[in-house]
Amino acid sequence: MVFYRFVTRNRIGKWYASLTDAQRNANAIGAGFTGPGGSFTAYRGTILEMQEKPGQREWAKRRDQ
């Protein structure tokens, strides 16, 4: 599963399971905004980070090993 977050020069957003959720919350850290038409616009210098994270069961298996 891929997780998404936006990073600005001064702030780092939380990881979200969907790009839509990350875009919806990007305004809170000043990373961008969603326009009236529903399209997302990132501010200059904003970086979108993506990370593959294992599921909860995989984490539990790794701790036992």
N, C-alpha and C positions, 0 to 999 in steps of 0.2 A: 504494500500500500504506500502511495506517495503522499507526503505531507508538504504543505506550502506555508511560507511566511514572507512578509515584506521587511526589508531592512532599509533604514534611512541613515543619514550621516550621524544622527544623534540618538536614534531609537531602534529597537529590534522588536518586531511583532511576535506574537505567539504562533505556534505551529497549528495549522488547521488541516483537517482531513480532505477538504475540497478547496479548489481554487476560488470558487464562488464565495465561500465563507471568508477566506483570506482577503479577497477584494472588498467584501462587505465591511470588514473591520479595519481596513487600511487607513481610513480617515482618522481613526483614534490616535494613530502614531504619526500622522502627517505624511503618509506615503502616497496618497492619491484620493480620488473621489469617484463616485458613480454618478454619471450625468442623468438628466431627466429621461433620456432614451434608454437607460439601463446599461450603457456601455461604460466600462471602467477606464479611467485615465490616471496613469501614474505620474507623479511629479518627477521632475528632472533629478537624476541621481538616485532614484529608488531602485533597489535590486530585489528581484524575486528569487528566493532560495527554494530549492526543492530537495527533499531528502527521503530516501527509502527507509522506512522503519519496520522492523519485524512486528508481527502481531503479538498479543499478550501471551499466547500459549508458547510461542517461540522463546520469549524472554524467560518464562518459567523453566523451560527445558534447559536453557543455558546456565541458570543459577544452580541447577541440580548437578550439572556435569563437572 
